[in-house]
Amino acid sequence: MDNLKERFLRYVKVDTRADEDANKTPSTESQLVFAKELVKELKDIGLVEVSVDEKAYVMATLPSNIEKSIPTIGFIAHMDTAPDYSGTNVKPNIIENYDGKDILLNKEENIIMKVKDFPELKQYKSHTLITTDGTTLLGADDKAGIAEIITAMEYLIAHPEIKHGKIRIGFTPDEEIGQGADYFDVEKFGAQLAYTMDGGKIGELQFENFNAAGVKINVKGRNVHPGSAKGKMINSIFIGNELMNKLPKDEVPEKTCGYEGFYFLTDFKGSVEDTSLELIIRDFCRENFEKRKEFLFSLEKELNQRYGEGTITIEIKDQYFNMKKKFEDKMYIVDKAKKAMELCGIEAIVDPIRGGTDGARLSFMGLPTPNIFAGGHNFHGKFEFVPLSSMEKAVEVIIKIAELYGE
């Protein structure tokens, strides 16, 4: 497992932050650079059919070492990190034999990760933790997954006594901006099923995710000198606020959990003349998901009737859908992962993903792909951390899944 730690520390120092405003794939050149580095490493450890295309999709094969014909399985992770927080000059801290107390991430900035804010820290007392230095995210989402997959393949190559079928691995760009499966060639990948190593805490196993849509709202106002504005001025900022105040107050991320959906305002920029808002809609139930979109369009109609046609325009774009329906007759794929975890001494936590994953879109593209833990916590921010023991267990699970299918 020494290679696992070394790999992960090396990977997180490469800035592969995605850019949601770039109109290209990959959205940042650094992702393609990282992809080419991974290609060299995959060849060095002995994988075959290693490739990377111009859009930074990496694929490789571990050949079968058994004679019988069994399904080809895949393991997938994404190379990019979230645009929410800086991934430049990542300086991971390694805390060995963690004492269970508050962690000083950055002395100069007095940035402290407090147990009262992140009580899950308590369960990792005496473990080795890898944290940020408080100024960047860490990148365990999903470079932990990449390191785990490669380490597992390296182990299987070194231990041919473990029987397995053909295994394909894939690394994708731009998952964090919802584009990770845009150019994924399922036919070229050639697997009948796959697993993304892109979950959080140890034990997570997921085959349900949000239905998701992105919303862009534009509000047109009319600016007139405030001294003579009565009856003339239309303040687009106020109209934008009025629209937001009509949304259910408790249906927001900070007040929902489990299977509850939400509206999430992610950006608000405004002047009297012109205001723009961006939201995301999330719901596990497809019927409720459609109702949320209909509700926004009803507000558009209502406010345009009040302030004039064309004052508000709303554009809604579906991003991905709940993959649960794709497993109605394929639950053995989930059950196999659950059994692998149990054999590795891990209690499987089967719960819904309150987010998205490449696996959701891949499942709708014909490649059923549930999600397995990669081990990290507090993704997309300066308090991100990953216990090394969780990453090690993820490697064990990958190996065990391969072995179970080989049987």
Buried (B, 14 or more C-beta within 10 A) or exposed (E): EEBBBEBBBEBBBBBBBBBBEBEEBBBBEBBBBBBEBBBEBBEEBEBEBBEBBEBBBBBBBBEBBEEEEBEBBBBBBBBBBBBBBBBEEBEBBEBEEBEEEBBEBBEEEEBBBEBEEBEEBEEBEEBBBBBBBBBBBBBBBBBBBBBBBBBBBBBBBEEEEBBBBBBBBBBBBBBBBBBBBBBBEBEEBBBBBBBBBBBBBBBBBBBBBBBBBBBBBBBBBBBBEEEEBEEEBBBBBBBBBBBBEEBEEEBEBEEBEEBBBBBBBEEBEBEBBBBBBBBBBBBBBEEBBBEBBEBBEEBBEBBBEEBEEEBBEBEBEEBBBBBBEBBEEBEEBBEBBBBBBEBBEBEBBBBBBBBBBBBBBBBBBEBBBBBBBBBBBBBBEBBBBBBBBBBBBBBBBBBBBBBBBBE
